[in-house]
């Protein structure tokens, strides 16, 4: 298990609110899980939260604006 620095996550997610960071990561992981379920027809044994954190680390995550869902 890899531990991520909260300050670093706050910078990447655009907020210093721990709840907001957690909620955004969980929402993104849930979205990916639902997409995988629809595409594959099953949930499998994926590690969606780890995948989202890796995407944030790589700079490929869609989590850039904590209010993105509110703006849509």
C-alpha positions as CSV (number, residue, x, y, z in Angstrom):
1,X,0.0,0.0,0.0
2,X,1.3,3.4,-0.9
3,X,0.7,6.4,1.3
4,X,0.1,9.8,-0.2
5,X,1.0,13.1,1.4
6,X,-2.1,15.1,2.1
7,X,-0.4,18.4,1.3
8,X,0.5,17.0,-2.1
9,X,-3.0,15.7,-2.8
10,X,-4.4,19.1,-1.7
11,X,-2.3,20.8,-4.3
12,X,-3.2,18.4,-7.0
13,X,-6.9,18.4,-6.2
14,X,-7.1,22.2,-5.9
15,X,-8.4,22.3,-2.3
16,X,-7.0,21.9,1.2
17,X,-10.3,20.5,2.6
18,X,-9.6,16.9,3.6
19,X,-13.3,16.0,3.2
20,X,-13.4,17.4,-0.3
21,X,-10.2,15.6,-1.3
22,X,-11.6,12.3,0.0
23,X,-15.0,12.9,-1.7
24,X,-13.5,13.7,-5.1
25,X,-11.2,10.6,-5.0
26,X,-14.1,8.4,-3.9
27,X,-16.5,9.9,-6.6
28,X,-13.9,9.3,-9.3
29,X,-13.2,5.7,-8.2
30,X,-17.0,5.1,-8.1
31,X,-17.4,6.5,-11.6
32,X,-14.6,4.2,-12.9
33,X,-16.1,1.2,-11.1
34,X,-19.5,1.9,-12.6
35,X,-18.0,2.3,-16.1
36,X,-16.1,-1.0,-15.7
37,X,-19.2,-2.8,-14.4
38,X,-21.2,-1.6,-17.4
39,X,-18.5,-2.4,-19.9
40,X,-17.5,-5.8,-18.5
41,X,-20.8,-6.8,-17.0
42,X,-19.2,-7.5,-13.6
43,X,-17.2,-5.7,-11.0
44,X,-14.1,-7.9,-11.0
45,X,-11.3,-7.3,-8.5
46,X,-10.2,-3.9,-9.6
47,X,-8.5,-1.4,-7.3
48,X,-10.3,1.7,-8.3
49,X,-9.1,4.0,-5.5
50,X,-5.5,3.0,-6.1
51,X,-6.0,3.6,-9.8
52,X,-7.4,7.1,-9.2
53,X,-4.5,8.0,-6.9
54,X,-2.0,6.7,-9.5
55,X,-3.7,8.9,-12.1
56,X,-3.4,11.9,-9.9
57,X,0.3,11.1,-9.4
58,X,0.8,10.7,-13.2
59,X,-1.1,13.9,-13.9
60,X,-3.8,12.0,-16.0
61,X,-6.6,12.3,-13.5
62,X,-9.8,14.3,-14.2
63,X,-9.7,15.6,-10.7
64,X,-8.4,19.1,-11.2
65,X,-11.3,21.3,-9.9
66,X,-13.1,20.4,-6.7
67,X,-16.2,22.2,-7.9
68,X,-16.3,20.6,-11.4
69,X,-19.4,18.5,-10.7
70,X,-21.2,21.6,-9.4
71,X,-20.4,23.6,-12.5
72,X,-21.9,21.0,-14.9
